[in-house]
Amino acid sequence: PFNIYSNFFLLTDDAKHLVPNKMRDFFCTINLDQEEVFRTQVVEKSSSPYFGEEFYFEIPRTFQWLSFYIYDKSVLQKDLRIGKVSIKKEDLCNYTGKENWFMLQPVDSNSEVQGKVHLELKLNELITDNGSVCQQLVVHIKECHGLPLINGQNCDPYATVSLVGPSRNDQKKTKVKKKTSNPQFNETFYFEVTRSSSYTKKSQFQVEEEDIEKLEVRVDLWNNGNLVQDVFLGEIKVPVKVLKNDSFQAWYLLQPKENGNKSSKTDDLGSLRLNICYTEDCVLPSEYYASLRNLLLKSSDVQPVSASAAYILSEVCRDKYDAVLPLVRLLLHHHKLVPFVAAVAELDLKDTQEANTVFRGNSLATRCVDEMMKIVGKHYLKVTLKPVIDEICESPKPCEIDPIKLREGDNVEINMENLRYYVDKVFREIVRSSISCPTLMCDVFYSLRHLAAKRFPNDPHVQYSAVSSFVFLRFFAVAVVSPHTFHLRPHHPDAQTSRTLTLISKAIQTLGSWGSLTKSKLSSFKETFMCEFFKTFQEEKFTESVKKFLDDVSSTESKEPSGVSEPVHLKEGEMYKRAQGRTRIGKKNFKKRWFCLTSREFTYHKQQDKEPIFTIPIKNILAVEKLDESSFNKKNMFQVLHGEKPLYIQANNCVEASEWIEALCRVTRCNQKRLSFYHPSAFLNGNWLCCKATIENSVGCARCTADVPADTQIEIDGDRETERIYSLFTINRSKLQKLEEACGSIAVYQGPRKEPDDYSNFTIEDSVATFHTLQQIIDIVEKLNESHEKYQKKRSSSAKYGSE
């Protein structure tokens, strides 16, 4: 009936005092439990490395711990784990949204656990052969879920089941299950717990209470090491006294050993600075959000717009960005963004007194456009900038032209030529890219352009500056200086490349302004070396190019491609694929390959930069779906269905698998022949493992997760965004009430406004209309509160957990 979604935004800043007095090469990994999902670049020769990397990802599965491991990189031997920071899921709320220093803890194999075990426990009363009465404990170990990978492979788990007390330790063992992280044991063990104090009282059984109080069931999970030592996977302990002659079954989270991760030397390992933002959304069925959704979607029609629910949301949130992200996504999803941006931009322009300051502040209008460009313009940025950014980062030329920062032996004339080459190339790619600019961006720019011209009718250049302030200053220039933030590069560039990108970004901002202002921008530079650099540019030539580009991207006319466009590089990386059996000879095993996805084809290669071994045209892909782990006893698998046999692929972790599936689904959504049904398991030994059908090309037995064509640019869950907006209103309930009071006092007191008070920061143009909207919001929020409480109670009563 409801779904739980969660995601992380992580900033790994820096570490300090890792190995005192020693310079090492360090990197940091981010793990969900024991599964590595990201790793930073290696910072060479440092004892206090600065990482400065950002990661944002949806969490595709449940987890217990978010962990960060610091490694000492080794060339010849295995990388050495220096220490870790582990934060329990329940404790993440204590650290979210702020920067924290964490002391590194030692890495102890007995503390590295994940997964859960399903147990059924029961106390039985038995009469023995000689007539005595005893109490018997029945332990049924059903299954485990989510055990960790061992050396990158599924483990060979077994369990030991013990009844432990002050003077006893009865232990029994399950069979070993091969190559699985979700073993099905289904084994039952029996333990004698107590005897009656007198054999003659057969009808009245008396439990020896002192024994029961001290007994506990302990289940230990192990990986069978065969020729090497078995690896501890986790344990649980259940006191026998909780049973009280009843049957009890529950899922228990595996715990570390009691002596695990305890050391007196934790102060010697150093510390790690992190900025963590963790959000978890409990999304109700869609019909619960109908009232709030409709109220938000009609915001652009409300007069004045400052009395609308969307505008009020931005007013009550302490940080406008918190409101803007879900609001823009919701309006985009329902095709209501353009009229809302136009309405708030018109309000913004009312307070703008000079044409040269149009859309330069951080208002609701500018933030909405910024967020829209990030969401809608991802593909556009990759088409336009990724090839040239890759060239700059992979084969950097020296470009420093600041005399103060020049190093010995640098030639400023050559550096200036290199910088000019890069600026010309980036500028040329941008002004030629109007054909690729998304229609939605063009519609917004068209609206902003005409609103600005209407506000300042005597300024012929304001229509251009209204657009260039976004597309050059807030879009292209920002992407150039931070390519990793826009997914144009996997990691942030090194210091020298960052400096080159900063100089290019400054130049692009200036060139973008030339088309919108008559006066030369040379005087605006604080640095004389940038003035000298720009004297080499012919202003008229660049001005005409910019103006033509701005005309094109702010036009509502449909644009047809002038020729065959180059394929856009979307994603690449190393994964494992199963041999497809296209030849009669050769074992069907898993091999490591380099995969590459473009807007035109999906390929795999023996190594990066090698010719493709196998190519699937995007138009031929029929479906992309997860593959059941039971097919090959491997985690994180998915399948690409096309004209030939399915291509089975194993990703390196759950986040990577989710991102590949999303990227492939997105680029193939509009394929005409997409399947509606598929087989969630593999065809092995003459039948499908899922439905047991014996014909290999039989119709699938499960419905595809995405069989309806959709917008290839964006994929938005409208209900989840509405849930986030509801959460923001709930958090800021006191401000809603203050705004309601402000409207009431304005309506009653018609005189001049008093000195600044609690209401002075609110924009209230029409107190009656604003008050009416506020009452609707508060009423809707109260009803949603009741629905959430009801579902939370239902959730807690239906799920039975032990230590979980």
Sequence and secondary structure as in RCSB ss.txt:
>XXXX:A:sequence
PFNIYSNFFLLTDDAKHLVPNKMRDFFCTINLDQEEVFRTQVVEKSSSPYFGEEFYFEIPRTFQWLSFYIYDKSV
LQKDLRIGKVSIKKEDLCNYTGKENWFMLQPVDSNSEVQGKVHLELKLNELITDNGSVCQQLVVHIKECHGLPLI
NGQNCDPYATVSLVGPSRNDQKKTKVKKKTSNPQFNETFYFEVTRSSSYTKKSQFQVEEEDIEKLEVRVDLWNNG
NLVQDVFLGEIKVPVKVLKNDSFQAWYLLQPKENGNKSSKTDDLGSLRLNICYTEDCVLPSEYYASLRNLLLKSS
DVQPVSASAAYILSEVCRDKYDAVLPLVRLLLHHHKLVPFVAAVAELDLKDTQEANTVFRGNSLATRCVDEMMKI
VGKHYLKVTLKPVIDEICESPKPCEIDPIKLREGDNVEINMENLRYYVDKVFREIVRSSISCPTLMCDVFYSLRH
LAAKRFPNDPHVQYSAVSSFVFLRFFAVAVVSPHTFHLRPHHPDAQTSRTLTLISKAIQTLGSWGSLTKSKLSSF
KETFMCEFFKTFQEEKFTESVKKFLDDVSSTESKEPSGVSEPVHLKEGEMYKRAQGRTRIGKKNFKKRWFCLTSR
EFTYHKQQDKEPIFTIPIKNILAVEKLDESSFNKKNMFQVLHGEKPLYIQANNCVEASEWIEALCRVTRCNQKRL
SFYHPSAFLNGNWLCCKATIENSVGCARCTADVPADTQIEIDGDRETERIYSLFTINRSKLQKLEEACGSIAVYQ
GPRKEPDDYSNFTIEDSVATFHTLQQIIDIVEKLNESHEKYQKKRSSSAKYGSE
>XXXX:A:secstr
  EEEEEEEEEEEEEE SSTT  EEEEEEEEETTEEEEE   EEEESS EEEEEEEEE  S  SEEEEEEEE  S
SS  EEEEEEEEEGGGGGGTBTEEEEEE B   GGG    EEEEEEEEEEEE TTS EEEEEEEEEEEEE    B
TTB   EEEEEEEEETTEEEEEE     S SS EEEEEEEEEEEE S TT  SS    HHHHHH EEEEEEEE  
TTS  EEEEEEEEEGGGTTTS EEEEEE B  TTTT  TTGGGS EEEEEEEEEEEEE  GGGGHHHHHHHHTGG
GSSSGGGSHHHHHHHHSSSHHHHHHHHHHHHHHTT HHHHHHHHHHHHHHT  SGGGTT S  HHHHHHHHHHHH
HTHHHHHHHHHHHHHHHHHS       TTT  TT  HHHHHHHHHHHHHHHHHHHHT GGGS HHHHHHHHHHHH
HHHHHSTT TTHHHHHHHHHIIIIIIHHHHH TTTTTSSSS   HHHHHHHHHHHHHHHHHHHHTT SS SGGG 
S HHHHHHHTTS HHHHHHHHHHHHHHHT  S    SS     EEEEEEEEEE    SSSS   EEEEEEEEESS
EEEEESSTTS EEEEEEGGG  EEEE  GGGTT SSEEEEE SSS EEEE SSHHHHHHHHHHHHHHHTT TT  
SEE SS EETTEETTT    TT   SEE S  S   SS    HHHHHHHHHHHHHHTHHHHHHHHHHHHHHHH  
S   SS TTTTS  S HHHHHHHHHHHHHHHHHHHHHHHHHHHHHHHH  BS  
